[in-house]
Amino acid sequence: MDEAYTHRDLAALCKVSETTIKSYRRKFPGFIPVLTRGKPIRFRKEAADVCLRIRDCFDKGMSVNETLKILKEHFKESPTERRRTAAPPRQDEAAAAASAPGPGVVSQEYLDKFFATAGQMMQGMAGLATAQAKAGQRLAALETAVQRLIEVQQQNNETFSLLLARTAPASDTLAASSSTDAGPGACAGAGVAADAKTGDTAAPQPERPVRARKIVNVTSPGGSVKSYTLEKPVSPDTPKPGPASLERPSDAFLNTPIVIRNDHGEFLGVPGRMPLGRFVEVLVREAEESGASLSNWHRDEDTWIFSMQTPGGDAHALHFDSTTTPRGNLVVLLDRLDVNGEQTSPRFLQEFFRQVKDKF
């Protein structure tokens, strides 16, 4: 072999790659003397022995520092070559060296990407946990609200039932009361007094017909009370009416919307949700205009019955029950209409309800 060696020559001699020979030179620059710096670079003859010794030391697992000690014992180091080789490598070579990790070493770029991805995953998991916690809180709040709504509905139903079971005996809250201003007894007393003044004994005079007056008080949905006076001539042979009933529905019952059922069993009401009190007020107004007389409310178990007499003399009895619609709304159902004690047909009841609704 010639006196000068190239990188390829030294690699063939040591049976390693050219890259390995270049790494020897970078690690031990002062021990591999350069002969010429042209292309290709040529090294002195001593470089072959140095490269062989470096290879043997690395094969034995010795470190760079340990190998450096061996080289200092057997070879002469060139300070000039060491300074020249120790100069900073070119930018492209430095970047390549930094980006090329050694065997079993993870690059910094890979680590940065790994930690960035891991951080994003952790943030996503934290966000998911937060969303689940908030969803759980919303679900718990919704369940609490539904439970509270059920409790309030039950309380309302109980309160409404209690109100329906009460009666108000106070005279200023009566729905209907009656009083008679004059009667046969009063007329007879007046005749006796006249005879006493004149001193004459007169023959009994026939009793004159009197007019019976009935005062009806109706409480409107707004809470105000309206009074109506109904008069009708009464013959002396007409039996006297019995004492008026003190029963009346509660204000809650009178303020409840009124409905009927059609042929299909569906609930039909009045636009604006007309309350029972307003419905009765319309009946009373019509009765006042026509001169019909009305009787008091009375109760038959859970049914409230409102009776009235038409100008033609027919007695009407309207039956009202408290019920609940499929949607859970409390309503008063006009369930039945009796005329002169006989129950009418559902079609007649619907037509009667329609006529009253049209007058609203």
Secondary structure, 3 states (H helix, E strand, C coil): CCCCECHHHHHHHHCCCHHHHHHHHHHCHHHCCEEECCCCCEECCHHHHHHHHHHHHHHCCCCHHHHHHHHHHHCCCCHHHHHHHCCCCCHHHHHHHHHCCCCCCCCHHHHHHHHHHHHHHHHHHHHHHHHHHHHHHHHHHHHHHHHHHHHHHHHHHHHHHHHHHCCCCCHHHCCCCCCCCCCHHHHHHHHHHHHHHHCCCCCCCCCCCEEEEEEEEEECCCCCEEEEEEEEEECCCCCCCCCCCCCCCCHHHHCCEEEEECCCCCEECCCCCCEHHHHHHHHHHHHHHHCCCEEEEEEECCEEEEEEECCCCCEEEEEEEEEECCCCCEEEEEEEEEECCEECCHHHHHHHHHHHHHCC
